[in-house]
Amino acid sequence: MNTQDVRYVYDYNRWANARVIDAASKLSGEQFVRDLQSSHRSVRDTLAHILAAEWIWLERWKGVSHQALLNSAEFQSVESLKSRWAEVEHDYEDFIKGVTDESLAKVITYTNTRGEEWSYPLWQMFQHVMNHSTYHRGQVVTMLRQMGAGVNAVDLLIYMDAKNR
């Protein structure tokens, strides 16, 4: 993985997140928090989990090991989630501007929320975060469809086609 790959995968991730959040914004407040018995219960909780993971990994890459993820309960609406996500995306943009092929190979050590210390090269962590977001976005798409909400496709090839038009 090189800096061009990082930029491309991040741009796709941002695009896909925006499409799913846009679909979620059409839900009622009750639907947004409805317990659908998925791994993170509701659309809100699953989106907040994606956001929290993207945030905490970025913080780790910057040398900060937080003891907890963001709390989904602080997001009472899609708009509040969207607002916090915009801040995290801004921080990602700043971080990615400084990434080099050499820094991608650098091993970063962090302490997770259980107090365990782990070390990986930045490029592997980055791939993990993007994959994690994709996995949970798929869960959100399923939940949205269960409630009758329309969701535009978020496949990588759809992104590639949209980008090349």
BAKOL-280054 format. One record per residue (C-alpha): x, y, z; residue in one letter. Coordinates in steps of 0.02 Angstrom, whole numbers, plus 50000, padded with zeros to 5 digits. Layout:
XYZA ...
REM end
This chain:
500005000050000M 500645017349955N 500045035249980T 499015034749820Q 498135018949881D 497795027050050V 497015042349969R 495955031749852Y 495305019849985V 494955034250105Y 494015043949971D 492965028549936Y 492635025950122N 492085043950142R 490945042849989W 490155026550050A 489905033250227N 489035048650156A 487835038150052R 487345027550202V 487165042650316I 486095051150185D 484925036050183A 484885035750373A 484405054150376S 482715049350302K 482275038750455L 481155044850593S 481945047350764G 481155031150824E 481815021450674Q 483565028750698F 483695021050872V 482565005750848R 483344989750916D 483514978350765L 484544965650861Q 486094967750756S 487844967750829S 487674986050876H 485784985650895R 485185000850795S 485635011250644V 486225024850762R 487285013150867D 488085005050715T 488465021550629L 489155028250793A 490245012750807H 490955015750633I 491285033950676L 492055029450844A 493215016550765A 493785028550629E 494085041850763W 495025030850887I 496175023350756W 496615040550690L 496995045950867E 498125030750890R 499065035050732W 499355052350805K 500045044650966G 498505045751078V 497775029851153S 496025033651219H 495265022451351Q 493515022251273A 492605024151109L 491365037951077L 489695034651161N 488275031851037S 487025039451160A 487785056651130E 487075056150953F 485215059350969Q 484985062950784S 485785059350617V 486275077750611E 487275076650773S 488165061250707L 488485069550540K 489215084850626S 490465074550728R 490885064250574W 491325080050479A 492595084350614E 493385067050605V 493455067750415E 494315084650425H 495615077050542D 495845062350422Y 496135074350279E 497495083250378D 498285066750429F 498275059150256I 499105074750182K 500615070650290G 500705052050251V 502175046150148T 502615029050080D 503945028150216E 502735032750356S 501525019250299L 502865006250339A 503175013450513K 502615002250657V 501455011150777I 501175004950955T 499575009251047Y 498575003651197T 496804997851162N 495275001251268T 495614985451371R 497354991451417G 498244979451298E 499734985451197E 499824981351011W 500974986150867S 500694986050680Y 501314995350527P 500225010350485L 499715003150316W 498994987550399Q 498034997850526M 497355008850389F 496734993750290Q 495954986750448H 494975002750481V 494335004150304M 493824985850303N 492984987850473H 491965002450408S 491434992650255T 490874977950361Y 489794988350475H 489104999050332R 488424982850261G 487514979950425Q 486774997450418V 486194994650238V 485294978850294T 484464987850440M 483935002250328L 483174990150203R 482254981150344Q 481404997650383M 481005001350201G 482295015150179A 483065016650007G 484955015050003V 486025018649852N 487335005349818A 489015008049903V 490054995349809D 491825000349762L 491444997949576L 489955009849590I 491135022649667Y 492405019749528M 491065022249395D 490415038049480A 492165045049497K 492585041849314N 491045050649245R 
REM end
